[in-house]
Amino acid sequence: MENTINTRSIILDILIEINEKGMYSNIILRNALAKYRYLQHSDRAFISRVVKGTVERKITLDYCINSLSKVKINKMKPVIRNILRMSAYQIIFMDSVTDYAVCNEAVKLARSRKFVNLGGFVNGVLRNLCREKDALLDENKMTDSIRYSTPEWLVDYWKEAYGEEKAKELLKSQYTKRCLSIRCNTTKCSPKELADLLEKQGIKVTVPGYPAEALLIEDYDYIEKLDEFNKGYFTIQDISSMLVGSILNPPENALVMDVCAAPGSKTTHVAELLKGRGRVISRDLTEQKVALIEENLERLDLKNVKTECFDARITDEEYIGIADAVIADLPCSGLGIIGRKPDIKYNMNRENMDSLAELQREILRAVSAYVKPGGKLIYSTCTLNPRENKENAEWIARTLPFEAADLQIEGAVGNTFEIFPDDTHDGFFISAFVRKE
């Protein structure tokens, strides 16, 4: 079934918000899908596929368009460049819509947005693309930056940090098809019970095995429609992120502090692992972020958490030396999750990464004071950058009164665990320390 002009109009509006106004792609897309939840599943899937694909392949698409157009992409009207991008994505990367239909709908869309005089231009560029796409995408003519639609500085950086072969694996991993990872709320049901409930609704469920609370799901329509989600039987969390709680494995009655906690995935996981008998102090910088944590706590019906709005860069004297564990999952460059949030790669640079590494050390100096002797400090990020990961872990051991705590998990190196993205994991880094007596 061909998608209507209205569906493509929705896609264009979303892309303008992301590409022209700098809004976060995952938030804008999620809000749009919620607004248009009355659409058929196939239409919403089409919107999601084209928006995400157009954003993540933007460098490749712009290269192709610039190769065929006398007017370069950055000189075009915002509406026209985004119509060309979304149409080029369909022509190059999607088989479900004919090239003729894509060109035809693009011209209609341009005219509907009062660019009647540019309909011929749009048609000409796209028809040329239909003819020339194979030559333009010749593997021998493209750089890795164009091939993987990743800024050249990041391609070079990953090659320096991880070597040519691993860097190419990371670049390819952005486009790996992934299931949705969810975490069972074990205070309400078992993973087996949850899996049975979801499978009865035609949802495909895979059990990865570790962590025990993790399930992978696909063939679902809309998460917020599921009673199991609204009743708090599960929450959405990547498996890599779940490993923080599993590695921490808090003892009964522990006091755990999560210092940069929003939206609360790790906070709620630890609260569930404590089975209501310990306490979690869950903090973030703004009231808006704290509200996100509280929203998840209410849905999951967890009572053993106290939320607070607090700047993690400042040491709170009230909590010095009393926490059994501190989770410092800190603001980072996010390079491990560009498969889910592709606009990150266009907004990050080396200077910002260096600034974030310094911010992380500033926060670690402040929050490490909360850990009592013999207590644990977990430092983690969702990035793939040695400066923020390995070097900061080494800095903790060298500078703060902590010693390495071996991670008893396959793939760990001593007290650090770097997870490279695949079809079930985000890119992630976890390190563990024990405060010296």
N, C-alpha and C positions, 0 to 999 in steps of 0.2 A: 504493500500500500504506500503510495507517495505521500509525503508529509505536506501539510498545507502551508500556505504563505504565512498564516498566523504563527505556526510553530517556528518557522525560520525567523519571523519578526521577533519572537521571544529570544531566540539565540542571539540575534543581532543586538538587542538591548542589553543582554548579559555581557556580551563581549565588549561593548562600549564602556560599561561600568568597570570591567577589569582592565582593558588595554588603554583606555583613555583617561579614566579617573583614578586608577591605581587601587581599586578595591580588591580584597582578597578573593581569589577565584572560588575556593571551597565554600566560603560564607555566602557569596552572591548566588552561586549555583544552588546551594542548599535552600536558601530563602525562596528562590524562584520556583524550585520544584515543589516546595511547600505551598506556595501561592497557586500553582497550577496543578495541584494534586488531583483535580477532577479530570484531567486529561487521561487518555488511555495509557497503559503502561508502556506500550511501544513508542508513543509520542514522547513521553518523559525520558525514556531510554535514549531516543534519538537526540533530544536536547542535551542530555548529559554527555553523550558520546561526542557530539560535534563541539560543544563548548570546551570540554577538557582537552580533546584532541587538538583543537585550533590553538589553544593556549600553549600546550606542551610542545607543539611542532612549529611555533611561530617563526623561529629562525629559518627553518627549512622552507616554510611557506613564503616568507618574505624574499628569500633567495630566488625562488621560482618566479614569483610575480615580478620582481625587479629585472629578471632576465628577459621578460617578455613585454615589459611596459616602458614607454619613453618617460612617463611620469613615475618617479620612484615612490615607493610606498610611504616614506615619511613626508612627502609633499602632497599626498592625496587628502581629500576630505575624510574625516574620521569614519563617517558612515560607509563611504566607498571602500576604504582599505579593509574594514572589517567584513564587509560583504565579500570582498575578494578572498580574504583569508579563510573564512568559513566555507566558501565554495571550493577553494583550492584544496582544503582538507578533504572534503567529500570526494573530489575528483581523484586525488592521489591515494588516499588511505581507506576509502570505503567502497565496497562493491554492491551495497544494498540499494544504491540510487544510481540511475543511469546518468552519464555525462550530459546528455541532452537535457534531462530534467533539472540538473544542477544549474546549468547555464540559463535555462528558461526562468527558473524561480529566482535566480540572482537578479536578472533584469527586472522582473516584476517587483522585487523587493526594493531595488534602487528607485524605481518610479513611484512606488508607494511612499517613499520618504522624500518626495519632491525633487528627485534628481533625474527627471525625465530625459534631460539632455545628455546625461552620462550613461544611459542604458546601453548605447552602442559601444562605448568604451569598455564597460564591464563585460559585455558579450564578447568583444574582440579578444580581450586578455584571456578570458576563460576558454574560449574555443582554441586559441593558440596553445594554452596549457594542455588541453585534451590531446592535441597532436604531438606536443614536444615533451611531455612529462617523462617518458622513458629516457630520452637523451639528457634531459636536465638532471635526472637522478642517477646517472651513470656513476657507479661506485668509484671509478678511477678519477672522476672530475671533482668530487666533493671532498672537502676537508671533514675531519671528525666533528668539528663544531656545527657544520651544516647538516651532516648526516644524522647526528643525534640531537640536533636543535638545542645545543648547549653553548653558552658563551665561551669564547675561546680561552679566556683567562681561567675558567674552571676546568676545561679540558686539560690545559697545560698543568694546572695545579695538581689535579688528580694523578696525572702521569708522573709528576715529580714525587708525589707523596707515596703512591702505591705501585708504580711501574706501569708500563704500557698495557700489558695484558689485563691486569686487575682494573685499570682505569676504563678500559673498553667494556669490561663486564658491568661496571658501575653505570656507564653511559647507557648501555643496552637495557639495564634493569628498570629504567624509568618507564619502559613500555611493556613490562611484564603484566599479563592479565592476573588479577588477584581476586580472591574471595574476600568477603567482609569478615573480619576477625571480631568475635564477641567474647565477653567474659561472663560466665555464669555467676550469679549472686548466690553463693553457697549457703547464705543464711535463710534463703527461701526455698531452694530446690537443689537437686544434684545435677551435674552436667548431663547425666544419662536421662533424667526426667525431662530436662529442658530440651534435649535433642529429640526425644520422642514427641513432645508437644509441637515442636517446629516441623518435624517430618510429617505429622498428620495433616499439616496445612500445605503440603507439597513443596516445602523448602528443603533443598539439598543440604545436608549437614555432614561435615567431615570432622573427625576428632584427631587433632594433631598429636595428642598424648602428653605434651608438656608445654606449658603448665597444665595441671589437671583441670583447671577452670576454663580452659580455652576451647572454643568451637569455631569452625569456619563455616560460613553459610553463603549460599548462592541461590538463584531462582526465587528470590523474594520480591515483593512489589514495593512496599513502602514501610520502612521500619516503624514509624510512628503509628501505623495502623495495627500493629501486632499487640494483642492484649499482654503478651509476655513481656514486652518492652515497657508498656505503660504501668504494669503491675510491679516492675522492678526486678523481674527474674533475671535480667541480663543488662549489660551495658556494652557500648562499643569501645573496644580498646585493642590496639595492636599487640600481637604476641610479644614482640620485643619489649614493649613498655610493661607488659605483665611480669616480665622476668625480674624487674626491680623488686616487686613485692615478694616474689618467690625466693629470690636470693636473700632478701632481708629476713624472711621467715621469722617474724617478730615473736618473741616469747610471750606466754600468757601474762596478762596484766601490764604489758609494756606501755610506756609513754613514747609515742613516735611523733616527731615533728616533720611536716612536709612544707617546706619553706617557700616554694614557688609552685603552688599546687594546681591552679586552674587548668582545665575544667574539673579536675578532681578524680581522674582515673586511678592514680596511684593511691591517693587518700582513701578512696572507697574500697580499693582492693585490700589495703592493709586493715581497714576497719572490719572487713569481712573475715580476713584471716585471724583477727583477734577474737572473733565470735562474741563481740560485745563486751568482753571482759577487760580490755585495755582502753587506752584513750589516744586519739589522734588530734594534734593541733595542726590545723590546715590553714595556711596563709597565702595571700597574694597581695599584689601592690595596690589594686584599685577595688572599689566597691563593686564595680561591674564584674570583675573577675571572681570576686568572692561570691557574688550572686550565682554565677555558673556552678560553682562548687555546691552551694546550698541547694540548687535545683536538682542536681544529681543525688545528693544525700536524701532529699525528700522522696524522690522517685524510688530509690533503692531501699528506703525505710531504714536508714542507718542512724543510730542515736549516739554512738560513742565517739563523735567528732565535734570539736569546737572550731568554728571558723573565725578568722581574724583578718582584718585589713592591716598589713604591716609591710614596711620596706625592708626587704631581706638584706640590704647593704648595711643596715644598722643592727648592732647587737642589742638584744632586749635583755636587760640585766635580770629580769624576773625569771628567766629560764636558763640561766647559765649553769651548766654542769648537772642538769636534772633529767635530760632525755636519754632513754635507752637507745634510741636511734634517731638520726636525722636523714631525711631524704632530700638531697639537693639536686633535683632535676632542673637544670638551670636554663635560662634564655640562651639560645644558641643560633648558629647560622642555618640550621634546619636542612642541611644537605642530604640527610638520610631519608627525608620524606618528600622529595621532589616528585616522586612517582604519584603521590596523592595531592600535593600542592605545587603544581609546576611553576607557578609564578615566582616562587622563591628564588629559582636560579637566575631570573632576570633582575631581581632586586638586590641581590647580594653581591659583594665584592671583597677583595682581599683586605682592604682597609677596615671595612665593617667587621670582618672575621677577627682581625687583630683586636679591635675594640671590645668585641664580645668576650674574647679570651681574658682580657683584663677585667671586665665586669665580673666574669665568673670567679676570678681570684678574689676580687673585692668581697663578693657575697660569701665565698668559702671561708675567708678570714672571720667574717662576722658570725656565721651560723655554726661553724665548727665548735664554738664555745658552748653550745647547748649540750653537746654530747658528754655524758658522764664517763669517768674512767671505766674502761672495759666495754663501753658502748660503741655502736657502729655508726659510721658515716658512709652513706651511699651517694656517690657523685655520678650523675648520668647526663647524657645529652642525646638528642635525635639528629646528630650530624656526623659527617665523615670528614674530619679535619684533624690531623695530628696535633695541631696547636691547641685546639679546644679539648682534645681527648687525652691522648697519651702524655703530652707534655704537661697538661694540668694535673693529671694523676701523679706524675713524677714530682711536680711542684708541691702537691699536698704532702707526700711522704718526706720531702726534703725540708719543708718549711713549717708545717703544722705538727702538733704533738700526737701524730698518728703513725701506726705501722700497718703494712699491707695485710689484708685478710684474704687468704686464698679462696677463690671462687671454685666450688666443687661442681663445675658444670662443663660439659664437653665443649671444647673450642676456646675456653678461657686460657689466658696466659697469666699465671700467677693471680694477681688481684684485679686484672682487667679483662674485659670481654668486649671485643668489637664485632658487631653483627653487620654483615653486608646484606643489602636488600635482595630479596628473592620473591617467589610467588606467595609466601606466607609471612614474611617479616619486613618491617621497615629497617632502614639503616639505623644503627643505634650503638651507644657506647655506655658501658657500666663499669664502675670501679668501686671497690669496697675497702674500708679501713676500720681499724679498731683504735680507740683512744688509749694511749699509754697510761698505765697506772701511775 
